[in-house]
Amino acid sequence: MPKVSIDKIHIGAKRRPIKAEKVNQLRESIQTNGLLNPITIDSQQNLIAGLHRLTAYQQLGLEEIECNIVDYQSREQSRLAEIDENLIRNELGALERAELWLERDKLLANMGLKAKPGDNQYTLGGDEMISPPVKTNLEFAQEIGYSKRTLQHGKQIAKDIVPEVKQMIKGTAIANSPTKLLKVARAGSHQRILAEQAQQALEVAKNRGETTEVQKQAQLLQSAKNKQKELQLQALKNAMTPQDLKSAIFPQTSVTAVANPPQEILLGKEWTLGRHQVYLGDTTGEEFIHQLPSHAALAIATLSSIWNHDYLVEKARVVAVLRSQGNIYQFCRHHQMPFQYEFLVGNLYVGIFSHQSISRPPIPINVEGVEGIINYLLHLYTSPNSAVIAPFMGHGEILINCDRMGRICTIGDDNPEVISRGIMRWQNLTGKQAQKNTV
């Protein structure tokens, strides 16, 4: 069996999320028995199957891994094989499977594959034949035990749930409940239809050069999308268990005023809350970074779609990045923070980064809710009077836990409403008044 250097294997951006517990099991098995099932790559060294095995090898510090090498005519065929391999696996959740069904459907269309159930071959573009024939979604679903109805529901789930809501679902029990997923997908269906109509009208207006109509349809489109998202968020709340609700952070769907806000808050202003510092402004900018302690014990951040916070690992001994479900390996590949390990707490994944070697905590970790996780991290990596950094306010969980546990927090956010809410929560808890710093 040929061996390939791990650093030469390409991992696609759409790979399934890594499950830390599965990597741990594989790492122990590989140490004891070696690699029983080689990974699969194509001739261009793109990974087809075996991300968890590859990750386990990396964590063991091994440089080469045994591979089955298969050859495909195109990257699309390679991705199609990758999807099919994943769909065969039983541990897929309902949402993961639905997204793969939809991607598979789009991939077949983009490849120009014309297929009907019962065909014995596929035509690519003109007369070029693909052999062996690729199965339709329905044929493939039925082959691995899923009905036409299940396939239809799956594609509806993947297509109709808006991306922001879908991201909140990942990592929760709802992600494996087709019934609850369908309820969320069908919420706001009227608004989805209105959005589709507005999108079509917008394209027509653009082609005709009708500026006023373009603006009108763009507003209708955004309004319909916002309403659909709001209704799906409400459906998600209704479907969640009390435990899931504790861990969930729902985005604001409308602007609400904060009762009795602190003194006037302007962008770039700083506040002192006892021993803590609060900053309103860009937490990736020099102004915020300049006021951070140079040797903090811990930095805690949530993974956002736009991440510019690699500087944290230079300011804190340990950086903990909280996220729902997603691929921490891809995150590490595109950023400079040195990855140590990852563990699962409740429904949230916590990636640990540091220039130093950090011991992995014992598992399982039995804590609940975001505040429980923050409390756990503070106990694990800090001591009384330690400095803690947070570039996101959230609901004030880090600030409040630091105050309760005698840690010193420097925290920031660029959202005035979020900052006001966090300060108000601290004031209500302590009975003290926040002080605005004068510059």
C-alpha positions in Angstrom: 0.0 0.0 0.0 1.6 3.4 -1.0 2.3 6.0 1.6 1.8 9.8 0.9 3.1 12.8 2.9 0.3 14.2 5.0 1.2 17.8 4.2 0.6 17.1 0.5 -2.9 15.9 0.8 -5.6 18.4 -0.2 -8.7 18.7 1.9 -11.8 20.3 0.3 -13.6 23.2 1.9 -16.9 21.2 2.0 -15.6 18.3 4.1 -17.8 17.1 6.9 -17.0 18.5 10.4 -14.5 16.6 12.5 -15.9 14.8 15.5 -13.3 15.1 18.3 -14.5 11.9 20.1 -14.1 9.9 16.9 -10.6 11.2 16.3 -9.7 10.3 19.9 -10.9 6.7 19.4 -9.0 6.4 16.1 -5.9 7.8 17.6 -5.9 5.2 20.4 -6.7 2.4 17.8 -3.8 3.5 15.5 -1.4 3.6 18.4 -2.4 0.0 19.3 -3.2 -1.7 16.0 -1.8 0.6 13.3 -4.0 1.9 10.5 -6.5 -0.9 9.7 -8.3 1.0 6.9 -6.2 3.3 4.6 -7.6 6.6 3.6 -8.6 7.2 -0.1 -7.3 10.0 -2.3 -7.4 10.7 -6.0 -4.4 11.0 -8.3 -4.2 14.8 -7.6 -3.9 13.9 -3.8 -7.4 15.3 -3.0 -8.9 13.5 0.0 -11.9 11.4 -0.9 -12.4 9.4 2.4 -10.7 9.3 5.8 -10.6 12.8 7.3 -10.9 11.5 10.9 -8.1 9.0 10.3 -5.9 11.7 8.7 -6.5 14.0 11.6 -5.7 11.3 14.1 -2.4 10.7 12.2 -1.6 14.4 12.4 -2.2 14.5 16.1 0.1 11.6 16.6 2.8 13.6 14.8 3.1 11.1 11.9 4.3 12.5 8.5 3.0 9.8 6.1 -0.2 7.8 5.8 -1.2 4.7 3.8 -3.6 5.6 0.9 -5.8 4.0 -1.6 -5.4 6.0 -4.8 -8.2 6.2 -7.3 -8.3 8.1 -10.6 -11.2 10.4 -11.7 -11.6 12.4 -14.9 -12.4 15.7 -13.1 -12.6 17.3 -9.7 -16.4 17.1 -10.0 -16.3 13.3 -10.3 -13.9 13.2 -7.4 -16.3 15.3 -5.2 -19.2 13.1 -6.3 -17.4 10.0 -5.1 -16.5 11.8 -1.8 -20.2 12.6 -1.3 -21.3 9.1 -2.1 -18.8 7.6 0.3 -20.1 9.9 3.1 -23.7 9.1 2.4 -23.1 5.4 2.8 -21.9 6.0 6.4 -24.5 5.5 9.1 -23.3 8.2 11.5 -24.5 11.0 9.3 -27.1 13.2 11.0 -30.3 14.2 9.1 -29.1 17.7 8.3 -25.7 16.6 7.1 -27.4 14.0 4.9 -29.8 16.5 3.5 -27.1 18.9 2.6 -25.2 16.2 0.8 -28.3 15.2 -1.1 -28.8 18.8 -2.3 -25.1 19.2 -3.2 -25.1 15.9 -5.1 -28.2 17.1 -7.1 -26.5 20.4 -8.0 -23.3 18.6 -8.8 -24.9 16.3 -11.3 -26.6 19.3 -12.9 -23.4 21.3 -13.1 -21.6 18.3 -14.7 -24.2 18.2 -17.4 -25.3 14.7 -16.5 -28.6 13.8 -18.0 -30.1 10.9 -16.1 -33.4 9.2 -15.4 -34.1 6.2 -13.1 -33.5 3.1 -15.1 -30.8 4.6 -17.4 -27.8 2.3 -17.8 -25.3 5.1 -18.6 -24.9 8.8 -18.4 -24.2 11.4 -21.1 -21.8 14.2 -20.2 -22.3 17.3 -22.3 -22.6 15.9 -25.8 -22.1 12.3 -26.6 -19.3 11.5 -24.1 -20.2 8.5 -21.9 -19.3 8.1 -18.3 -18.6 4.5 -17.1 -19.5 3.1 -14.7 -22.8 5.0 -14.8 -23.5 7.5 -12.0 -26.7 6.9 -10.1 -29.5 9.4 -9.8 -30.1 10.7 -6.3 -33.3 8.6 -6.0 -31.5 5.4 -7.2 -28.6 6.0 -4.7 -31.0 6.8 -1.9 -33.0 3.7 -2.4 -29.9 1.6 -2.7 -28.8 2.6 0.8 -32.3 2.3 2.3 -34.0 5.7 1.9 -37.4 6.3 0.3 -38.3 8.8 -2.3 -40.2 10.8 0.3 -37.2 10.9 2.6 -35.1 12.2 -0.2 -37.6 14.9 -1.1 -37.9 16.0 2.6 -34.1 16.1 2.8 -33.7 18.3 -0.2 -36.4 20.6 1.2 -34.6 20.9 4.5 -31.2 21.7 2.9 -32.7 24.2 0.4 -35.3 26.1 2.5 -33.6 26.6 5.9 -31.8 29.9 5.8 -28.0 29.6 6.3 -27.9 31.5 9.7 -30.6 29.2 11.1 -28.9 26.1 9.7 -25.7 27.1 11.4 -27.5 27.3 14.8 -29.0 23.9 14.3 -25.7 22.2 13.7 -24.4 20.5 16.8 -27.8 20.2 18.4 -30.1 17.2 18.7 -32.5 18.9 16.2 -29.8 18.3 13.5 -30.7 14.6 13.6 -34.5 15.0 13.8 -36.0 15.1 10.3 -39.5 16.0 11.7 -38.2 19.0 13.6 -36.0 20.1 10.7 -39.0 20.0 8.4 -41.0 22.2 10.7 -38.2 24.8 10.7 -37.8 24.5 6.9 -41.5 25.1 6.3 -41.7 28.1 8.6 -41.9 31.2 6.6 -42.7 29.4 3.3 -44.9 32.3 2.1 -42.0 34.7 2.7 -39.7 32.4 0.8 -42.0 32.5 -2.2 -42.2 36.3 -2.0 -38.4 36.4 -1.9 -38.2 34.2 -5.0 -40.7 36.4 -6.8 -38.9 39.6 -5.8 -35.6 38.1 -6.9 -37.0 37.3 -10.4 -38.5 40.8 -10.6 -35.2 42.3 -9.6 -33.3 40.5 -12.3 -35.9 41.7 -14.9 -35.6 45.3 -13.7 -31.8 45.1 -13.8 -31.9 43.9 -17.4 -34.3 46.7 -18.4 -32.2 49.3 -16.5 -35.2 50.4 -14.4 -33.4 51.9 -11.4 -36.4 52.7 -9.3 -37.9 49.2 -9.7 -34.5 47.7 -8.9 -34.5 49.5 -5.5 -38.1 48.6 -4.8 -37.6 44.9 -5.5 -34.3 44.8 -3.6 -36.2 46.2 -0.5 -39.0 43.6 -1.0 -36.4 40.9 -1.3 -34.6 41.8 1.9 -37.8 42.3 3.8 -39.1 38.8 2.8 -35.7 37.2 3.7 -35.6 38.9 7.1 -39.2 37.8 7.9 -38.5 34.2 6.8 -35.4 34.1 9.0 -37.4 35.5 11.9 -40.1 32.9 11.5 -37.6 30.1 11.2 -35.7 31.3 14.3 -39.0 31.2 16.2 -39.7 27.7 14.9 -36.3 26.6 16.0 -36.8 28.0 19.5 -40.1 26.1 19.7 -38.4 22.8 18.6 -35.5 23.1 21.0 -35.2 21.4 24.4 -34.6 23.5 27.5 -31.0 22.2 27.5 -30.4 23.3 23.9 -31.9 26.7 24.6 -29.4 27.2 27.4 -26.5 26.8 24.9 -28.1 28.7 22.0 -27.3 32.3 21.3 -30.0 33.7 19.0 -29.2 36.7 16.9 -31.3 39.9 17.2 -34.1 39.8 14.7 -35.2 43.3 15.4 -33.6 46.4 17.1 -34.7 46.7 20.7 -33.8 49.4 23.2 -31.9 48.6 26.3 -33.7 49.8 29.4 -31.7 52.4 31.3 -28.6 52.2 29.2 -25.3 53.4 30.7 -23.9 56.8 29.9 -23.7 57.8 26.3 -21.9 55.2 24.3 -20.0 56.3 21.2 -17.9 54.2 18.9 -14.3 53.9 20.3 -15.2 54.8 23.9 -13.9 52.8 26.8 -15.5 51.9 30.1 -14.2 50.8 33.5 -16.3 48.2 35.4 -14.6 47.7 38.7 -11.4 46.0 37.7 -12.6 45.2 34.1 -12.2 47.2 30.9 -14.9 47.4 28.2 -14.2 48.7 24.7 -16.7 49.7 22.0 -15.2 49.5 18.6 -13.3 47.3 16.2 -11.7 44.5 18.3 -9.3 43.8 15.4 -7.9 47.3 15.4 -4.8 48.7 17.0 -6.7 50.8 19.5 -8.2 47.7 21.2 -5.1 45.6 20.8 -2.9 48.3 22.3 -4.9 48.3 25.6 -4.8 44.5 26.1 -2.6 42.9 28.8 0.5 41.4 27.2 0.5 38.2 29.2 -3.1 37.2 29.8 -3.8 33.7 31.0 -6.7 33.1 28.7 -8.5 34.6 25.7 -12.0 33.4 24.9 -13.6 34.0 21.5 -16.5 32.7 19.3 -15.8 31.7 15.8 -17.3 34.2 13.3 -17.6 34.1 9.5 -14.9 36.8 9.3 -12.1 36.0 11.7 -9.2 38.5 12.1 -8.2 37.6 15.7 -5.1 35.6 15.3 -3.3 38.2 17.4 -4.9 36.7 20.5 -2.4 33.9 20.7 0.4 36.5 21.1 -1.5 38.2 24.0 -2.7 35.1 25.9 -1.1 31.9 27.0 -4.2 29.9 25.9 -6.8 30.9 23.3 -10.2 29.1 23.5 -12.4 29.3 20.3 -16.0 28.3 20.8 -18.1 27.3 17.8 -21.1 25.2 16.9 -20.3 22.5 14.4 -17.6 23.0 11.8 -14.2 22.0 10.6 -11.5 23.1 13.0 -8.9 21.6 10.8 -9.8 23.9 7.9 -9.8 26.9 10.4 -6.3 25.9 11.5 -5.0 25.6 7.9 -6.0 29.2 7.1 -4.9 30.9 10.3 -1.6 31.3 12.2 -2.7 30.2 15.7 -1.0 26.9 16.7 -3.6 24.3 17.3 -3.3 22.1 20.4 -6.5 20.1 20.6 -10.3 20.3 20.5 -13.0 19.0 22.8 -16.8 18.9 22.9 -18.7 20.5 25.7 -22.5 20.1 25.5 -23.4 21.2 22.0 -20.3 23.4 21.5 -16.9 22.6 20.2 -13.9 24.3 21.9 -10.6 24.6 20.0 -7.5 25.3 22.2 -4.6 27.2 20.7 -1.3 28.1 22.3 2.4 28.4 21.6 3.0 26.1 24.5 2.1 22.5 25.0 -1.3 22.4 26.8 -2.5 19.2 28.4 -5.9 17.9 27.2 -8.6 18.0 30.0 -10.2 14.9 31.2 -13.4 13.7 29.4 -16.3 13.6 29.5 -16.9 17.2 30.4 -20.3 17.5 32.1 -21.3 21.2 32.0 -24.3 22.9 30.6 -24.9 26.2 28.7 -22.5 28.8 27.5 -21.9 30.2 31.0 -21.1 26.7 32.2 -18.5 26.4 29.5 -17.0 29.8 30.3 -16.8 28.9 34.0 -15.1 25.6 33.1 -12.5 27.3 30.9 -11.7 29.9 33.6 -11.3 27.1 36.2 -9.1 25.1 33.8 -6.7 27.8 32.5 -6.8 30.7 35.0 -6.4 31.5 38.7 -7.7 34.4 40.9 -6.5 37.8 39.5 -5.6 36.3 36.1 -6.1 38.5 33.1 -8.7 37.3 30.6 -9.3 38.7 27.1 -12.6 38.6 25.1 -13.1 40.2 21.7 -16.8 39.6 21.7 -19.3 40.6 24.4 -22.1 38.1 23.6 -24.6 38.2 26.5 -21.9 39.2 28.9 -21.1 35.6 30.0 -17.3 36.1 30.1 -17.5 39.4 31.9 -19.9 38.1 34.5 -18.0 34.9 35.2 -14.8 36.8 35.5 -16.3 39.1 38.0 -17.7 36.2 40.1 -14.5 34.3 40.0 -12.1 37.2 40.7 -10.5 37.3 37.2 -9.8 40.6 35.4 -11.5 40.9 32.1 -10.7 43.1 29.1 -13.6 42.8 26.7 -14.8 44.5 23.5 -17.4 44.4 20.7 -18.4 46.7 17.8 -22.1 46.5 18.6 -23.4 49.4 20.8 -26.5 47.5 21.8 -24.5 44.4 22.8 -22.1 46.5 24.8 -25.0 48.3 26.6 -26.6 45.0 27.4 -23.4 43.6 28.9 -22.7 46.7 31.0 -26.3 46.7 32.3 -26.0 43.1 33.2 -22.8 43.8 35.2 -24.4 46.8 36.9 -27.5 44.8 37.9 -25.3 42.0 39.3 -22.9 44.1 41.3 -25.0 47.1 42.1 -22.1 49.3 40.9 -22.0 52.0 38.2 -19.8 51.7 35.1 -17.5 54.6 34.6 -16.8 56.0 31.1 -13.1 56.7 30.6 -12.0 60.1 29.4 -9.4 60.3 26.7 
